[in-house]
């Protein structure tokens, strides 16, 4: 499965927000994170690298081949004892421990043409996972102080905000992402949702300037992960 720049920025953004607001999660001895649709484990590994507190990450993946790759990636990492990949469907899987953070890069292309490749269809089309499935899972397993972090195309952000509110989750922070300084509308938006009435900073992350150079915020967030930036 291809690793996208959007997913990398999303993971870096969420890791940054956890570091900045770690006090929210200090009510328990360790943070429990559920990565829904982990793919090959990118987001789980990015968070593991940067978390400031003891943690356990449960990574769910419905595709067997991708889950196997995630298991291999976890086993090869320094955090292998804190990462668990599970071949499961979030709609039927039972979480044995409440989640302090649920993170998800869900299928984007609702009502658009399906991919001819099965794995790509599972990863990028929402025939398998609907946005409301994710919210039902969060409603059942998210702690009172917990966060739901989601990456969405800007065209579906308002829809998700409305659905989340029906489940008692409010948008408390976010990041709008722009490929270059030439565009004025974000193509994807990261949102952090919670049951708590709080307000986090809203960010705008532009990847590159008109000459193709990485922008300062992009560099700052991705420097821990990119070898050359």
C-alpha positions in Angstrom: 0.0 0.0 0.0 1.3 3.4 -0.9 2.3 5.8 1.9 0.8 9.2 1.1 2.1 12.6 2.2 -1.3 13.5 3.6 -1.2 10.4 5.9 2.3 11.4 7.1 1.3 15.0 7.9 -1.8 13.6 9.7 0.3 11.3 11.8 2.9 14.0 12.6 0.1 16.5 13.5 -1.7 14.1 15.9 1.7 13.2 17.5 2.4 16.9 18.0 -1.0 17.6 19.5 -0.6 14.7 22.0 2.8 16.0 23.1 1.5 19.5 23.5 -1.6 18.3 25.5 -0.2 15.2 27.3 -1.8 16.3 30.6 -5.2 15.4 29.2 -4.1 11.7 29.0 -2.2 11.5 32.4 -5.2 10.2 34.3 -4.2 6.6 33.4 -0.9 4.9 33.8 -0.6 4.5 30.1 -2.3 5.7 26.9 -4.3 3.2 24.9 -4.6 4.1 21.2 -6.7 2.3 18.7 -5.6 2.8 15.0 -8.7 1.9 12.9 -7.7 0.7 9.4 -4.0 0.8 10.1 -2.9 -0.5 6.7 0.7 -1.3 7.0 1.0 0.4 10.3 2.2 3.9 9.3 0.2 6.0 11.8 0.8 3.6 14.7 4.5 3.7 14.1 4.6 7.5 13.8 2.7 7.9 17.1 4.9 5.3 18.8 8.0 7.2 17.9 6.8 10.5 19.5 4.5 9.6 22.4 5.7 11.2 25.7 3.9 8.8 28.0 3.7 5.0 28.4 1.4 3.6 25.7 -0.2 0.6 24.0 -1.4 0.8 20.4 -3.9 -1.6 19.0 -4.0 -1.5 15.2 -7.0 -2.9 13.5 -6.9 -3.9 9.8 -9.6 -5.7 7.8 -7.3 -6.7 4.9 -5.3 -9.8 5.8 -2.3 -9.0 3.7 -2.0 -5.5 5.0 -2.4 -6.7 8.5 0.5 -9.2 8.0 2.7 -6.4 6.7 1.8 -4.2 9.7 2.7 -7.1 12.0 6.1 -7.4 10.3 6.7 -3.6 10.5 5.8 -3.6 14.2 8.1 -6.5 15.0 11.0 -4.7 13.3 10.5 -1.5 15.3 11.9 -0.5 18.7 8.3 -0.4 20.1 7.3 -3.9 19.2 6.2 -4.7 22.7 3.7 -1.7 22.6 2.2 -2.4 19.2 -0.4 -5.0 18.3 -1.8 -5.6 14.8 -5.2 -7.4 14.8 -7.0 -8.7 11.6 -10.5 -7.5 12.5 -13.5 -5.5 11.3 -14.1 -2.4 13.5 -17.9 -3.0 13.2 -17.7 -6.3 15.0 -14.5 -6.2 17.0 -14.8 -5.9 20.8 -12.3 -3.6 22.5 -11.3 -4.9 25.9 -9.9 -1.6 27.1 -11.3 1.9 26.6 -9.4 4.0 24.1 -7.8 7.4 25.1 -7.3 8.1 21.4 -8.9 6.6 18.3 -7.1 7.6 15.1 -8.3 6.8 11.6 -7.5 7.7 8.0 -10.8 6.4 6.6 -11.8 5.7 3.0 -12.2 8.9 1.1 -14.0 8.5 -2.1 -17.7 8.2 -1.3 -19.9 7.6 -4.4 -16.9 7.8 -6.7 -15.7 5.2 -9.1 -14.3 2.0 -7.4 -10.8 0.8 -8.0 -10.3 -2.4 -10.0 -7.8 -3.7 -7.4 -9.5 -5.2 -4.3 -6.9 -4.1 -1.8 -7.0 -0.5 -3.1 -10.8 -0.6 -3.0 -10.7 -1.6 0.6 -8.2 1.1 1.5 -9.7 4.0 -0.4 -13.4 3.4 -0.9 -15.9 3.2 1.9 -17.8 0.1 0.9 -16.3 -1.6 4.0 -16.1 1.2 6.5 -18.7 4.0 6.7 -18.0 7.1 8.7 -20.9 6.3 11.0 -19.3 2.9 11.7 -16.3 4.8 13.1 -18.5 7.1 15.2 -20.4 4.1 16.6 -17.1 2.6 17.6 -15.9 5.8 19.2 -19.2 6.2 21.0 -18.8 2.8 22.6 -15.1 2.7 23.4 -13.7 6.3 23.7 -12.9 7.5 27.2 -14.6 10.5 28.6 -11.5 12.7 28.0 -10.5 10.8 24.9 -9.9 12.1 21.4 -11.1 10.9 18.0 -8.6 12.0 15.3 -9.8 11.7 11.7 -8.4 12.7 8.3 -11.0 13.6 5.7 -11.3 15.2 2.3 -12.5 18.8 2.7 -15.7 17.9 0.8 -16.8 15.5 3.6 -15.7 17.5 6.6 -19.1 19.2 7.2 -20.9 15.9 6.9 -18.6 14.3 9.4 -18.9 17.2 11.9 -22.7 16.9 11.8 -22.6 13.1 12.3 -20.0 13.4 15.1 -22.2 16.0 16.9 -25.1 13.4 16.9 -22.8 11.1 18.8 -21.8 13.8 21.4 -18.5 14.5 19.8 -17.4 18.1 19.1 -14.7 19.4 16.9 -12.0 20.8 19.3 -9.0 21.2 17.0 -7.9 20.6 13.4 -5.5 21.2 10.6 -6.2 22.2 7.0 -3.7 20.8 4.6 -2.7 22.4 1.3 -0.4 20.8 -1.3 1.2 24.2 -2.3 1.0 27.9 -1.8 -0.7 28.1 -5.2 -4.0 26.6 -3.9 -6.4 28.4 -1.6 -8.6 25.5 -0.6 -7.4 22.6 1.5 -7.7 19.2 -0.1 -7.8 17.3 3.2 -8.6 18.3 6.7 -7.6 16.6 10.0 -10.1 16.9 12.8 -9.8 16.1 16.5 -13.2 15.4 18.3 -14.0 15.0 21.9 -16.9 14.9 24.4 -15.2 17.6 26.3 -15.8 21.3 25.8 -12.3 22.5 25.0 -10.6 24.3 22.2 -7.3 23.5 20.7 -5.3 25.4 18.1 -6.4 25.3 14.5 -3.6 24.8 12.1 -2.9 25.4 8.4 -0.2 23.2 6.9 1.1 24.0 3.4 3.5 21.4 2.1 5.5 23.3 -0.5 6.0 26.8 -1.9 5.6 27.6 -5.6 9.2 26.5 -6.2 8.7 23.1 -4.6 10.5 23.8 -1.4 9.0 22.4 1.8 7.4 25.0 4.1 8.6 25.6 7.7 5.7 23.9 9.5 5.8 20.9 7.2 9.5 20.6 7.9 9.1 20.9 11.7 6.4 18.3 11.9 8.0 15.8 9.5 11.6 16.2 10.5 11.5 13.4 13.1 10.3 11.0 10.3 11.9 12.0 7.1 15.6 11.2 6.5 16.0 14.2 4.1 14.0 17.3 4.6 
